[in-house]
Amino acid sequence: METELEYTLTHSYKEGMISYMKTHPEEFDELIKLAISHKPPYSWRAAWLLWSCMEKNDKRVQGNIKKIIDSIKTRDDNHQRELFKILFLMELNGKYESILFDICADTWEQISKRPAVRMNAFKIIVKIAKRHPALYKEIETLTQNQYMDSLSPAVKKAISKMIKE
């Protein structure tokens, strides 16, 4: 049986989804659970909506970071992209940073993945490296031609800008 939240995710435009969440804040935990789950076609949409509704370092999401990280590898590209966007907004402790850095590096190295997924993974790599400068050498390795050649000029430019910052 489809829940009201699931119905909203598949029958509303972004404004309607955000409006639903504003008028039903009690559904936020359900949105998180759905965003982490593997329940097509709702899950990636739930992750997209969660990212659109959450605050930076949102306390409501904080307790689910491990579950989000654990779910990434088994999700499709669109879903991974949205989960990376959620995690980018969160402040992570060292334990989760190292696990997430590895997942992001693995994702980045998969040149067959969609550029948007790879770019969001790379954003997290750079964010973590800013806190741990010893990881900058990893970024040098990850930006070799073999990983950059498959990207569009716009994405390459965005990656270069991130590196310079």
NORRA-V13119 format. One line per field, one symbol per residue. psi: psi as a letter, one per 20 degrees, with the letter a starting at -180 (. if undefined). A space follows every 10 residues. Layout:
# NORRA-V13119
psi = ???
This chain:
# NORRA-V13119
psi = pprhgggghi jqrgghgggg hhimhiighh ggghhhrnmq jhghhggggg hhirrplphh hgijgghggh ighjqrgggg ghhhhghhiq pqrhghgggh ggggggggin iiqqhhgggh ghghgggghh hnhiihhghg gijqhhhhhi qrhgggghgh gggh.
